[in-house]
Amino acid sequence: MAELEPSDVWARLRQWTPARIGLGRAGGSLPTRALLEFELDHARARDAVHAAMDAEALARELRASGLGEAVVLQSQARDRMEYLLRPDLGRMLSAESRARLSDFANRVGPCELAVVIADGLSAVAPARHAVPLLRELQTVSGWTNVTMVVANSARVALGDEIGELLGAEAVVVLIGERPGLSSPDSLGVYLTWAPRVGRTDAERNCISNVRPEGLPYAAAARRLAYLLREARMLRLSGVRLKDDSGSGRFMADSG
């Protein structure tokens, strides 16, 4: 059966979005090419969920990039399958990691901002995007005494325990987001002021879809720097901290 290609109008629109539009049809189904592309993207998303992050390699990359020494930690989830089946274990540090973090904190000194790079549901995302984003953040953020952490089998809330143990004013968690069929490597950024165990998602600010095809590194860094500055000034984060980073006032202040 002949495959009917999408019209030129749809073809032009597709260059502006990764969404599946104007795919055409073959009888009552999709063309072979569109079906194979769907199956490939589905496989990439599944692979991203099950992939493991090389935390030691990422820590070395941070050091080589001049971003500082990082400590590698592990949640209470013992492996990837347990992490996927038991989200609660990904929100708590293992006993060994708690002791390692305490020793690291004593060695590096006071911490104002904790930056936690976590695998989340896509280990591909932090491996690709965390270091470029942090390089951009270095140029626009005025924070000092930053402690770097790389965490395996981690959920967002693991940053609360890490930030509390470090005595940090704020914690920023860079974490792999749940893969989509057009974005298996999307990075999420979560900011929490005065981190402590028991914080809720309503007390965090989120910047989503950080990657070259989504929100570019420089734009994400500017938005995060703005939120960090406002969080420190207002001493809060979450639903009460509004993101006005695109306003004229912020642009003028940043210039």
C-alpha positions in Angstrom: 0.0 0.0 0.0 1.4 3.4 -0.9 2.4 5.7 1.9 0.9 9.2 1.8 3.5 11.8 2.7 2.4 14.9 4.8 1.7 18.1 2.9 4.3 20.8 2.5 2.5 22.8 5.1 3.1 20.1 7.8 6.6 19.6 6.6 7.4 23.3 7.2 5.8 23.2 10.7 7.8 20.1 11.7 11.1 22.0 11.6 9.9 24.1 14.6 8.9 21.2 17.0 10.0 17.7 17.9 6.3 16.8 18.4 4.9 14.2 16.1 2.8 16.2 13.7 2.0 15.7 10.0 3.3 12.1 10.0 1.3 11.0 7.0 -0.4 7.6 6.7 -0.3 4.2 5.0 -3.9 3.0 4.9 -5.3 3.3 8.4 -1.8 3.2 10.0 1.4 5.3 10.1 4.0 5.2 7.4 6.9 2.8 8.0 9.4 5.5 8.6 7.2 7.3 11.3 6.6 4.0 13.0 10.3 3.1 13.1 11.2 6.6 14.4 8.6 6.1 17.2 10.0 2.8 18.2 13.6 4.1 18.2 12.6 7.1 20.4 10.7 4.7 22.8 13.8 2.5 23.0 16.0 5.5 23.8 13.6 6.6 26.6 13.6 3.1 28.1 17.4 2.9 27.9 17.7 6.3 29.6 15.5 5.1 32.6 17.6 2.0 33.1 21.1 3.5 32.4 23.5 3.9 35.3 25.5 7.1 35.9 29.2 7.0 36.2 29.4 9.2 39.3 33.2 9.0 39.7 33.7 10.0 36.0 31.4 13.0 36.5 33.3 14.0 39.7 36.5 14.0 37.7 35.0 16.1 35.0 33.8 18.7 37.6 37.3 18.9 39.0 39.0 19.1 35.5 36.5 21.8 34.6 37.5 24.0 37.5 34.2 23.6 39.2 35.6 22.1 42.4 36.0 18.8 44.2 32.9 16.7 44.5 32.0 13.9 46.9 30.2 10.9 45.5 27.2 9.6 47.5 24.6 6.8 47.3 21.0 6.7 48.4 19.6 3.8 50.2 18.5 2.2 46.9 21.1 -0.6 46.3 20.7 -0.8 42.6 18.8 0.6 39.7 15.8 -1.8 39.9 15.3 -1.1 43.6 15.6 2.6 42.9 12.8 2.4 40.3 10.5 0.2 42.5 11.2 2.1 45.8 11.1 5.9 45.3 11.3 6.4 49.1 14.8 4.8 49.2 16.1 7.3 46.7 15.2 10.2 49.1 17.5 9.0 51.9 21.3 8.6 52.1 22.9 5.3 52.9 24.6 5.2 56.3 28.0 5.0 54.6 27.2 8.1 52.5 26.1 10.1 55.5 29.5 9.4 57.2 31.4 10.2 54.0 29.5 13.5 53.6 30.3 14.4 57.2 34.0 13.8 56.6 34.0 15.7 53.4 32.2 18.7 55.0 34.8 18.8 57.8 37.5 18.9 55.2 36.2 21.5 52.8 34.7 23.8 55.4 31.6 26.0 55.5 28.9 25.6 52.8 26.5 28.3 51.7 25.2 26.5 48.6 25.0 22.7 48.0 24.9 21.6 44.4 23.7 18.0 44.0 24.1 16.3 40.6 21.8 13.3 40.6 20.9 10.6 38.1 17.2 10.7 38.6 15.2 8.9 35.9 17.7 9.7 33.1 21.4 9.2 34.0 22.1 10.5 30.4 20.9 14.0 31.3 23.4 15.0 34.1 26.2 13.3 32.2 25.6 15.5 29.2 24.3 18.8 30.7 25.4 19.3 34.3 28.9 20.5 33.7 28.0 22.9 30.8 25.2 24.4 32.9 27.4 24.9 35.9 30.1 26.6 33.8 27.5 29.1 32.7 26.3 29.5 36.3 29.8 30.3 37.4 29.7 33.5 35.3 26.4 34.9 36.6 26.2 33.6 40.2 27.7 35.5 43.1 27.6 32.5 45.5 30.8 31.3 47.3 31.5 28.3 49.5 29.8 26.0 47.1 29.9 22.3 47.9 29.6 19.8 45.0 27.9 16.4 45.4 27.3 13.7 42.9 24.6 11.3 44.0 23.6 7.9 42.6 20.1 6.4 42.7 18.8 9.8 43.9 15.4 11.5 43.9 15.0 15.3 44.3 14.3 15.1 48.0 17.7 13.6 48.7 19.1 17.1 48.3 17.1 18.1 51.5 19.1 15.7 53.6 22.4 16.6 51.9 21.8 20.3 52.4 20.7 19.9 56.0 23.8 17.8 56.8 26.0 20.4 55.2 24.3 23.3 56.9 23.7 25.0 53.5 21.6 28.1 53.0 20.2 26.5 49.9 20.5 23.4 47.8 20.3 23.1 44.0 19.6 19.6 42.6 20.4 18.9 38.9 18.6 15.7 38.1 17.6 13.7 35.1 13.9 14.1 34.3 11.6 11.4 33.3 12.4 10.7 29.6 9.9 11.6 26.9 9.7 10.3 23.4 11.4 13.4 22.0 13.7 14.2 25.0 15.5 11.2 26.7 18.1 13.5 28.2 16.2 16.4 29.7 17.8 17.9 32.9 15.7 19.4 35.7 16.9 21.9 38.2 15.3 22.2 41.7 16.1 25.0 44.2 15.2 24.7 47.9 15.9 27.3 50.5 16.9 26.2 54.0 16.9 22.5 53.0 15.9 20.0 55.6 14.3 16.5 55.6 10.5 16.9 55.2 10.5 19.7 52.7 7.7 19.4 50.1 7.6 20.1 46.4 5.7 23.3 47.1 8.8 24.6 48.8 10.9 24.2 45.7 11.4 26.1 42.4 11.9 24.0 39.3 13.6 24.8 36.0 12.8 22.1 33.5 14.0 20.8 30.1 17.5 22.1 30.3 19.4 20.9 27.2 20.4 22.5 23.9 17.2 21.5 22.2 15.1 22.8 25.1 16.1 25.6 27.5 19.7 26.5 26.6 22.4 26.4 29.3 23.0 30.2 29.4 19.3 31.0 29.7 18.9 28.3 32.5 21.9 29.6 34.3 20.5 33.2 34.3 17.1 32.0 35.6 18.8 30.0 38.3 21.0 32.8 39.3 18.0 35.1 39.6 16.1 32.6 41.8 19.1 32.1 44.0 19.5 35.8 44.5 15.8 36.3 45.3 15.7 33.2 47.6 18.6 34.6 49.6 17.0 38.1 49.8 13.5 36.8 50.7 14.8 33.7 52.6 12.3 31.4 50.9 11.7 29.3 47.8 8.8 27.5 46.2 5.3 28.8 45.4 6.0 32.1 47.2 9.1 32.8 45.1 8.0 34.0 41.7 10.2 33.7 38.6 10.5 37.2 37.2 13.8 36.5 35.5 12.4 37.5 32.1 11.2 40.9 33.3 12.8 44.2 32.3 13.7 44.9 36.0 15.9 41.7 36.2 17.5 42.4 32.8 18.4 45.9 33.9 19.8 44.7 37.3 21.8 42.0 35.5 23.4 44.4 33.1 
